[in-house]
Amino acid sequence: MATKTESLTKETLLDWYRELVLVRKFEDQCHHQYFEEKDPARKITGVYLHLASGSEATHVGAVKALGKDDHVITAYRDHGIAIARGTDPKRVMAEMFGKRTGTSGGKGGSMHLADRSVNFWGGYAIVGGHIPLGVGIALKEKYTKTKNAVLCFIGDGALNNGYFHEAANMAQIWRLPIVFLVENNFVGMGTRIEESSGQTQPTKRAIGYGMKEGPSIDGQNILEVYNTVKAELDWARENGPVLMEAKTYRFEGHGVSDKLYDSRDDLKAELSVWEKRDPINVLRAHLESSFKNLDKDLAKIDAETTQAVQEALDFAIASPAPDYNDLISHVYVGM
């Protein structure tokens, strides 16, 4: 698919490049902290840590297509989406550490980030459980007659879930302003899409609900993601739901403890192919082919993002843990 870049300035593209690099470095640091055993105070705990390394262009590009009053909701691979939407990386890292300065007061952790101030509604650990919530947000916007839309990220592994079926059906019945964006990395946990679904082309499922069958795009190309998602959001505001797909790949397993690529030679070979289309390198190549003398700009971005991640780490380490009053707060409305 051809990308339309006329309105994207050098400054905009460098800013996007900065966000891709920031998200990658942020998650790399989280990966390190998850396995840090020398200093327990620095360790991110929990059963799982789900990283999106390799899918940054899909996350950042789609979020940048949103308007200020639009909404975004996703599942548990949510760190980059939160940062791209404008949540302070310090608060995101603090939440990863379970600290009271985190986005959810340290109560949610990696899988339950949320930031109401930027209409980022989560981060949900239940596979597919966020999809009806996204439809509910879209219903509110339709009911109040705004022109705001909802972007709902869905992993390919959630498409066989009943949540998706019911939510998609109701979204079409009510012609709700929502774009269902399937992040198709071809493997749900450790199961190939062709082993779990009779329909391996996610957008074809739109036909069964009567909704618009959106495009299938290159999820490694942030320009293509941005332009396409923006167009589909605008369509959805006026006409109703869209089901589209971004083909991308995760460079880690389902969780960082998952040794999926070590155990399957076919996936190891596939990973090596996708690593050559790292979204950071794809955007960098576009920048270098479009503009001259970028070395200083790129070096500055590298230094700034390293510093930003270190500041986020320092903030998280220094932040206090939740106390008893935090434990009993938010149990009832008004508390």
Secondary structure, 3 states (H helix, E strand, C coil): CCCCCCCCCHHHHHHHHHHHHHHHHHHHHHHHHHCCCCCHHHCCCCCCCCCCCCCHHHHHHHHHCCCCCCEEECCCCCHHHHHHHCCCHHHHHHHHCCCCCCCCCCCCCCCCCCEHHHCECCCCCCCCCCHHHHHHHHHHHHHCCCCCCEEEEEEHHHCCCHHHHHHHHHHHHCCCCEEEEEEECCEECCEEHHHHCCCCCHHHHHHHHCCEEEEEEECCCHHHHHHHHHHHHHHHHHHCCEEEEEECCCCCCCCCCCCHHHHCHHHHHHHHHHHCCCHHHHHHHHHHHHCCCCHHHHHHHHHHHHHHHHHHHHHHHHCCCCCHHHHHCCCCCCC
